[in-house]
Amino acid sequence: MIGRHLASFKEAIERGQLILAGRTLEPGDKTFGVAIFEAKDETAARAFMESDPAVVAGLMTAKLHPFAVALQRKNP
C-alpha cells in the first residue's frame, strides 16, 4: 500500500499538483506526514486527500489544513 501511496504522489508531482511531501523522523506513533499541494477549492483538496490509497485503505489518516504562503525563499 505504501508503494501505491508513493506512486500516487509521484503522479501528482508530475501533474504539478503536489508541491512537496514527507514525514517527520520521530519514531513509531509520533511520526506524521505532511503533503502540500495545490487545489482549486476545498472540495478538490478534500478529494485529493481522501483518494490517497493509504487513506482509502485505512493505513493512514488525513486532515485538511488550508495554507497560504507568507514568505518563500528564492530557488538558486
C-alpha positions, 0 to 999 in steps of 0.5 A: 500500500505504501508503494501505491501511496508513493506512486500516487504522489509521484503522479501528482508531482508530475501533474504539478499538483503536489508541491512537496511531501514527507514525514517527520523522523520521530519514531513509531506513533509520533511520526506524521506526514505532511503533503502540500499541494495545490487545489482549486477549492476545498472540495478538490483538496478534500478529494485529493486527500481522501483518494490517497490509497493509504487513506482509502485503505485505512493505513493512514489518516488525513486532515485538511489544513488550508495554507497560504504562503507568507514568505518563500525563499528564492530557488538558486 
